[in-house]
Amino acid sequence: MTEVAFHFNAPDKLSYACRLLRKAVGSGARVVVTGEDRLLRELDVALWTFGPLEFVPHCHAAADTALVAASPVVLAPSVHGTPHQQVLVNLGEPVPDGFERFERLIEVVTLDDDDRQRARGRWKHYADRGYAIKRHDLALKESA
């Protein structure tokens, strides 16, 4: 069964996603990131520019099949047809269709009230289906 984790209180979704993906790739994980097209385009740019000496190898799911298979991070509006099944990071509003084929799902939630409300709906969706959910409060982590 997919391990579901919510990372709450991210001050900035894109900056946090960059750090999370850097850490995941550094540990050898293969990741699919899902969300709205606009957000994925912004993440693509952020992954090139978030640190002067840092780059997280990634590509869009629409790229050449061989490139997608070789890339540790795939940006995809839908998980269907993506080669990786290890980690799914959801930056979008809905529950990602097909999330259950991944070993881990990470939901990133900001301080925005609307984002938090939509996250509560996703939490309920997973809990109603029997998924054990881990909660990571980023505000507590930063204050420690």
Long-range contacts (C-beta under 8 A, 24 or more apart in sequence): 1-100, 1-130, 1-131, 1-132, 2-99, 2-100, 2-101, 2-102, 2-103, 2-104, 2-105, 2-131, 3-103, 3-104, 3-105, 3-132, 3-134, 4-104, 4-105, 4-107, 4-126, 4-131, 4-132, 4-133, 4-134, 5-104, 5-105, 5-106, 5-107, 5-133, 5-134, 5-135, 5-136, 6-106, 6-107, 6-109, 6-119, 6-123, 6-133, 6-134, 6-135, 6-136, 7-106, 7-107, 7-108, 7-109, 7-136, 7-138, 8-109, 8-116, 8-119, 8-135, 8-136, 8-137, 8-138, 8-139, 9-109, 9-110, 9-111, 9-137, 9-138, 9-139, 10-108, 10-109, 10-110, 10-111, 10-138, 11-110, 11-111, 11-138, 12-110, 13-39, 13-91, 13-108, 13-110, 13-115, 14-39, 14-42, 14-43, 14-46, 15-46, 15-50, 16-108, 16-138, 17-43, 17-46, 17-89, 17-91, 17-108, 18-43, 18-46, 18-47, 18-50, 18-51, 18-56, 19-50, 20-89, 20-106, 20-108, 21-47, 21-56, 21-58, 21-73, 21-89, 22-51, 22-54, 22-56, 24-72, 24-73, 24-87, 24-89, 25-56, 25-57, 25-72, 25-73, 29-72, 29-86, 29-87, 30-72, 30-84, 30-85, 30-86, 30-87, 31-72, 31-73, 31-74, 31-84, 31-86, 31-87, 31-88, 31-89, 32-61, 32-73, 32-74, 32-76, 32-79, 32-82, 32-84, 32-87, 32-88, 32-89, 32-102, 33-58, 33-73, 33-74, 33-75, 33-76, 33-88, 33-89, 33-91, 34-76, 34-77, 34-78, 34-79, 34-88, 34-89, 34-90, 34-91, 34-92, 34-96, 35-77, 35-90, 35-91, 35-92, 36-77, 36-92, 36-93, 37-77, 39-91, 39-92, 40-75, 40-76, 40-77, 40-91, 43-75, 43-91, 44-75, 47-73, 90-122, 93-118, 94-122, 95-122, 95-125, 95-126
